[in-house]
Amino acid sequence: MRVILLLFLVAGLPLSSPAQKTAPAVPISKLDPAMGVNAGAKDNLEWHDVTGWGIEGRILPEQPRLKWFDRLPASAEGKVTPAVWNLSRDSAGMMARFETDATAISVHYKVTKDKLGLPHMPATGVSGIDLYARDASGQWKWVQVTKPATQEIKVEMIKDLAPGTREYAVFLPLYNGIEFLRIGVAGGSRFKGLAPRTKPIVFYGTSITHGACASRPGMVHSAILGRRLDRPVVNLGFSGNGRMDAAVGDFLVQLDAAAIVIDCLPNMTPEAVTEKCIPLVKQIRAAKPEVPVILVEDRRFTNDWITPAKREFHTRNHAALRAAYESLVAEKVEHLFYIPGDHLYGDDTEGATDASHASDLGFMRQADIFEPILRQALSR
């Protein structure tokens, strides 16, 4: 009962609450099995630190950082807004790959914040580690996710795996940061860390890109698309602060990106779109003349059918982005693509958790709409 109360209090903290003291560790043996928590990690495992081989989604890795798992390098502090800087310290979109023949996989990690969940998003998405593996055909398939109950988690994620060496990937927490992350396997198991792949698809956006409200880190549309297209992904989603800022553009142009997706409209007004979209695209195009740029309209609130003011706002936002796109096309800006927003969550009102932020269903539907446009852009 005490554990249930602890989880309720942690999940109920507001997003803007100040930092709290670290919650005391709760032994796995004391947790209620009915809650579905992972079993404790076994003794005498071999632990492999992911910093030893690198991680995808961590831009400009050669530049110094305040913490190793920060998305942006230390040079961004004072250049991007304070809100973007603070949010960039979440590990959203980061993914580490490895190969092993182990029949059980454990993880040991610590998150930076004791706010393990949010009122509208579970701890598995906010603070969980999400495990995938390639099947015999090479397709990524889900395996297991951690169920965090404390800031430091040392658990056996899964056991009794089918024999064989295969490639695995762990997706890191969406709305929390990471102090350290180690993968544990039985002694004598084959284990090889896989270096980060190059030329990622870069997503610059809002809380939805950041991951709200996926049930687990692998269910964000950017992660889904990374698996479908078998490409690395960078997630530069900043909750409430994806605003086509030139300061973020300064970092976008430093990346050797396969494509750049600009999905900022949910945090912008039509007037801001008119002011900032064309300069951002031209900023990118001046530095990266061949890199495809994809502009994305904002999703419609799933209840805008009964809230006319919201519907009108989305319509005006879409019109502003469409006008900017057409102006850029008229100026002969090349390698520019466009994704309409009317159907991103589907048409049945079931694609969001709170009208605004995607559920897993909404993220899958977004991925379905993004995929053909991205394939077209990447093929060029």
C-alpha positions in Angstrom: 0.0 0.0 0.0 2.9 2.3 0.9 4.5 1.7 -2.6 1.2 2.5 -4.3 1.0 5.8 -2.4 4.6 6.6 -3.4 3.8 6.0 -7.0 0.7 8.1 -6.9 2.5 11.0 -5.3 5.4 10.8 -7.8 3.1 10.6 -10.8 1.0 13.5 -9.6 3.8 16.1 -9.3 3.3 19.1 -11.7 5.7 19.5 -14.6 7.1 22.7 -13.2 7.7 21.5 -9.7 11.2 22.1 -8.2 13.7 19.4 -7.9 13.0 17.0 -5.1 15.2 14.9 -2.9 16.0 11.4 -4.2 13.4 8.9 -3.2 14.8 6.1 -1.0 15.5 2.9 -2.9 12.8 0.3 -2.4 14.2 -3.3 -2.5 12.7 -5.3 -5.4 11.8 -8.0 -2.9 9.5 -5.5 -1.1 7.6 -4.5 -4.2 4.2 -5.9 -4.9 4.5 -8.5 -7.8 0.9 -7.6 -8.9 2.2 -4.1 -9.9 4.2 -5.8 -12.7 7.7 -4.5 -11.6 10.7 -6.3 -13.0 12.5 -8.9 -11.0 15.8 -7.8 -9.3 19.0 -8.4 -11.3 20.9 -11.5 -10.4 24.3 -11.5 -8.8 27.6 -11.9 -10.6 26.4 -10.5 -13.9 28.8 -8.8 -16.4 27.8 -5.2 -16.7 28.5 -3.2 -19.9 28.4 0.7 -19.7 26.8 2.1 -22.9 29.2 5.1 -22.8 31.9 2.6 -23.8 30.5 2.3 -27.4 28.1 5.3 -27.8 24.5 6.1 -28.2 22.3 7.4 -31.0 20.3 10.6 -30.5 23.0 12.5 -28.8 24.1 15.2 -31.2 27.6 16.4 -31.8 29.1 13.8 -29.5 32.6 15.2 -29.9 31.6 18.4 -28.1 31.8 18.6 -24.3 28.7 18.1 -22.2 27.6 18.9 -18.6 26.2 15.3 -18.4 27.1 12.6 -20.8 23.5 11.8 -21.7 22.5 15.4 -22.4 21.0 15.8 -25.9 22.7 19.1 -26.6 26.3 19.9 -26.0 27.4 22.3 -23.2 27.9 25.1 -25.8 24.1 25.3 -26.2 23.6 26.7 -22.7 23.1 30.5 -23.0 22.4 30.2 -26.7 19.1 28.4 -26.8 16.4 29.6 -24.3 16.7 28.4 -20.7 13.6 26.3 -21.2 15.0 24.5 -24.3 18.3 24.0 -22.5 16.7 22.4 -19.4 14.5 20.2 -21.6 17.4 19.1 -23.7 18.8 17.3 -20.7 16.0 14.7 -21.0 17.2 11.6 -22.9 14.3 11.6 -25.3 15.1 9.7 -28.6 18.3 8.2 -27.4 19.0 4.6 -28.3 21.9 2.2 -27.7 22.4 -1.0 -29.7 24.2 -4.2 -28.8 24.6 -7.8 -29.8 24.4 -10.7 -27.4 23.6 -14.4 -27.1 22.5 -14.0 -23.5 19.2 -15.7 -22.5 18.5 -13.0 -19.9 19.1 -9.2 -20.1 19.3 -6.9 -17.1 19.7 -3.1 -16.9 21.1 -0.8 -14.2 20.4 2.9 -14.5 19.6 6.0 -12.6 17.3 8.8 -13.7 18.1 12.4 -12.8 14.6 13.4 -11.5 12.4 11.6 -9.0 9.3 12.7 -10.9 9.0 9.2 -12.5 5.7 9.7 -14.2 3.2 12.5 -15.1 -0.5 12.8 -14.5 -1.2 11.9 -18.2 1.8 9.8 -19.0 3.0 6.6 -17.2 6.4 6.1 -15.6 7.2 3.5 -18.3 7.2 6.3 -20.8 8.6 9.1 -18.7 11.4 7.1 -17.0 11.5 3.6 -18.5 14.1 1.7 -20.6 12.4 0.0 -23.6 14.0 -3.1 -25.1 13.7 -4.2 -28.8 15.4 -7.0 -30.8 15.7 -7.9 -34.4 13.9 -11.1 -35.4 15.2 -13.7 -37.9 14.0 -11.6 -40.8 15.8 -8.5 -39.5 12.6 -6.7 -38.3 12.6 -4.8 -35.0 10.2 -6.4 -32.5 9.4 -5.3 -28.9 10.7 -7.3 -26.0 10.2 -5.6 -22.6 10.1 -2.3 -20.8 11.2 -1.4 -17.2 8.6 -0.3 -14.7 10.3 2.3 -12.6 9.4 2.7 -9.0 12.6 4.4 -7.8 15.2 6.7 -9.3 17.8 3.9 -9.4 16.7 0.8 -11.2 18.7 -2.5 -11.2 16.5 -5.2 -12.7 16.3 -8.2 -14.9 14.2 -7.0 -17.8 13.6 -10.5 -19.3 14.8 -14.1 -19.0 14.3 -17.4 -20.8 15.0 -15.8 -24.2 15.2 -18.1 -27.2 18.8 -19.2 -27.9 20.9 -17.3 -30.5 22.9 -14.2 -31.0 20.8 -11.2 -32.0 20.9 -7.4 -32.2 19.1 -5.5 -29.4 18.2 -1.8 -28.9 17.3 0.0 -25.7 15.4 3.3 -26.0 16.0 5.7 -23.1 13.5 7.7 -21.0 11.5 10.4 -22.7 10.8 13.0 -19.9 13.7 12.2 -17.6 17.5 12.3 -17.8 20.0 9.6 -17.3 23.0 9.5 -14.9 24.3 6.1 -16.1 23.1 3.1 -18.0 24.6 -0.4 -18.0 23.5 -3.6 -19.6 23.9 -6.8 -17.6 24.3 -10.4 -19.0 25.5 -13.6 -17.5 29.2 -14.2 -17.3 30.5 -16.0 -20.4 27.8 -14.6 -22.7 28.8 -13.1 -25.9 28.4 -9.3 -25.9 29.3 -6.5 -28.3 28.3 -2.9 -28.2 27.3 -1.5 -31.6 28.6 2.0 -32.5 26.0 4.7 -33.3 25.0 4.9 -37.0 25.6 8.1 -39.0 23.3 10.5 -40.9 20.3 10.5 -38.7 16.8 11.8 -39.4 16.5 14.8 -37.2 13.1 15.8 -35.7 12.7 19.3 -34.2 9.4 19.8 -32.5 7.2 20.1 -29.4 6.0 18.0 -26.5 4.6 15.5 -29.0 8.0 15.0 -30.6 9.5 15.0 -27.1 7.3 11.9 -26.5 4.0 12.9 -24.8 2.2 10.7 -24.1 3.7 7.5 -25.2 3.4 4.5 -22.9 7.0 3.6 -23.4 10.0 5.3 -25.2 9.9 3.1 -28.3 6.4 4.2 -29.2 7.1 7.8 -30.2 6.6 8.3 -33.9 10.2 9.2 -34.4 11.3 6.0 -32.8 8.8 4.0 -34.8 10.0 5.6 -38.0 13.6 4.9 -37.1 12.9 1.2 -36.8 10.8 1.1 -40.0 13.4 2.9 -42.1 16.3 1.3 -40.2 18.0 4.6 -39.7 19.3 6.5 -36.6 17.1 9.3 -35.2 17.7 12.5 -33.3 14.8 13.7 -31.2 15.0 17.5 -30.6 11.5 17.8 -29.2 11.2 20.4 -26.4 8.0 20.3 -24.5 6.1 23.6 -24.9 9.2 25.1 -26.6 9.4 24.0 -30.2 9.2 27.4 -31.8 11.4 27.4 -35.0 14.1 29.2 -33.1 17.2 30.3 -35.0 19.3 29.3 -32.0 18.2 25.7 -32.4 18.7 26.1 -36.1 22.4 26.9 -35.3 22.7 23.3 -34.0 20.6 21.8 -36.8 23.0 23.1 -39.4 26.0 21.5 -37.6 24.5 18.0 -38.0 25.3 15.6 -40.9 21.6 14.8 -41.2 19.8 12.6 -43.7 16.7 14.7 -43.4 15.4 17.4 -41.0 11.7 17.4 -39.9 10.3 20.7 -38.6 7.2 19.9 -36.5 6.8 23.0 -34.3 3.3 24.3 -35.1 1.6 23.0 -31.9 3.7 25.6 -29.9 3.2 28.5 -32.4 0.6 31.0 -33.5 -0.1 31.7 -37.2 1.7 35.0 -36.8 4.8 33.3 -35.4 4.8 30.7 -38.2 4.7 33.6 -40.7 7.6 35.3 -38.9 9.9 32.4 -38.3 9.3 29.5 -40.8 10.9 31.0 -43.9 14.0 32.3 -42.0 14.6 28.9 -40.4 14.3 27.0 -43.7 16.6 29.4 -45.4 19.1 29.2 -42.4 19.2 25.4 -42.9 19.3 25.6 -46.7 22.2 28.0 -46.7 24.3 25.6 -44.8 22.9 22.3 -46.1 21.7 22.8 -49.7 21.0 19.1 -50.3 19.4 18.0 -47.0 15.7 17.3 -47.3 13.5 19.6 -45.1 10.0 18.4 -44.2 7.5 20.9 -42.8 4.7 19.4 -40.7 1.3 21.0 -39.9 0.1 20.7 -36.4 -2.3 17.8 -35.5 -5.8 18.8 -34.8 -7.1 18.4 -31.2 -9.2 15.3 -31.2 -12.1 17.2 -29.7 -11.9 20.2 -32.1 -15.1 18.8 -33.7 -17.0 20.2 -30.6 -14.6 23.1 -29.8 -14.9 25.6 -32.7 -12.2 28.0 -31.4 -9.6 25.2 -31.4 -10.7 24.1 -34.9 -10.3 27.6 -36.2 -6.9 28.0 -34.6 -5.6 24.9 -36.3 -7.0 26.0 -39.6 -5.2 29.3 -39.4 -2.0 27.7 -38.3 -2.1 25.3 -41.2 -2.8 28.1 -43.6 0.2 30.1 -42.3 2.5 27.1 -42.8 1.1 26.3 -46.3 1.7 30.0 -47.3 5.3 29.8 -46.1 5.9 26.5 -47.9 4.4 27.9 -51.2 6.5 31.0 -50.9 9.7 28.9 -50.5 8.7 26.8 -53.5 8.1 29.9 -55.5 11.6 31.0 -54.6 13.0 27.7 -56.0 14.0 26.3 -52.6 14.7 22.7 -53.4 14.3 19.4 -51.5 11.4 20.7 -49.5 8.5 18.5 -48.5 5.2 19.0 -46.7 3.0 16.9 -44.4 -0.7 18.0 -43.8 -1.9 17.8 -40.2 -5.7 17.1 -40.5 -5.4 13.3 -40.2 -2.2 12.8 -38.1 -4.2 11.3 -35.2 -6.8 9.7 -37.4 -10.4 10.7 -37.8 -12.2 8.8 -35.0 -11.1 11.1 -32.1 -9.2 8.2 -30.4 -5.6 9.1 -31.2 -4.8 11.4 -28.2 -4.5 11.0 -24.4 -5.8 14.5 -23.6 -7.0 15.9 -27.0 -3.5 17.4 -27.6 -0.9 14.7 -27.0 -0.7 11.5 -28.9 -1.5 8.1 -27.4 0.4 5.1 -28.7 -2.4 4.8 -31.3 -1.9 8.5 -32.3 1.9 7.9 -32.6 1.4 4.9 -34.9 -1.0 6.9 -37.1 1.5 9.8 -37.3 4.2 7.3 -38.3 2.0 5.9 -41.0 1.5 9.4 -42.5 5.1 10.5 -42.1 6.6 7.3 -43.6 5.9 7.7 -47.3 7.0 11.3 -47.3 10.2 10.5 -45.5 10.9 7.6 -47.9 10.4 10.0 -50.8 12.6 12.6 -49.3 15.4 10.1 -48.4 15.3 8.6 -51.9 16.3 11.9 -53.4 
